[in-house]
Amino acid sequence: MRKVLICFAFILGNAAQAEEVVIAALGDSLTQGYGLPAEEGFVPQLQGWLDAEGVEAKILNAGVSGDTTAGGLARVDWTLTPEVDAMIVTLGGNDLLRGLDPAQARGNIDGILAAAKKAEVEVLLVGMSAPGNYGAGYKAEFEGLYPDLAEAYGTLFYPDFFNGLLAEEKNAASARSETVQRYFQGDGIHPNAEGVALIVEDIGPAVAELAARAAERR
């Protein structure tokens, strides 16, 4: 009888595990959790949010500090292991910091989405806001590539990784005021733990929708 119960528990455990959606978070230092204790980074905080909401999903940290869209494309195939059901793509920040050609970024992200489509993996594409110092044309071209590609591939789209902080910015007297800056680390680029919490709170529902899409595809 004891052996039967153990076997039954094992089967139930495997069934529960099989229901869990696996999501790879492909990105750069913003995804990787640069400058933060491991438990305070984007992926752990997002995992905590999903767990609290009862979303049966496991987030894999596929963030590499310093990665460009080209770097993401170079490693997307080995990121999309057989266990991966869905993918969050957050790339482009380092392309912007280096002033790289938006056309190259578009081509690289197109390649990433094509690989996901081939692997039959659902995607949440996360956009990035470009600074104005490269000119209005550059800004429009770079920011426009994300919604264009999301529409072309039928992926979920989240307009800006920093959307959760933009609400704070709108309530402030000026962009990147002290109110907003307190959510960033000393470099003014990477969010601190509080900033990540606001980002996760805002993007969380989109990730939950991604998990639901992936579960339906099974």
C-alpha angles and dihedrals in degrees: 000000000000090000090051092052092048091049091048091050090049091052092048091048092052091047092052091048091049090056092057113102115224115216123188114209104212111193151100133271092315089062095036093056101243116202096006134103109263094254093052099053126108098265098048092045091047090049089052091050092050092047091051090051092049094245110154099222138121119211119212116204107232094160120130120190113240094017119149126200086268090056091050091051091049092058103031094099094058090041090059096071118169092263094059114101099172142009138213110210115202109164137131103073094104092044086057094047089053095042092237121177112278089217090062091049090050091052093048095049089045087057091050092051091046090054091050091049091051090050090047091238123151116235138206107199113204118204130216130216114233122221118246096235093092092055136265093278094055091046094050093045094049097044091044096058093072101058090038093056094040089056093044093053098033093238129151112265132210111187103218135005088222094051091116089059096042090072088058089047092053090055092051126087093242141004114286091005121166088272092062098031092063087072092061134077120245093277091064090227108077122058120239122229092278091049092049090052091056091046092050093047090056100041095039097089091052090053090048088054089050090053090050092051091049092049091051091052092059 
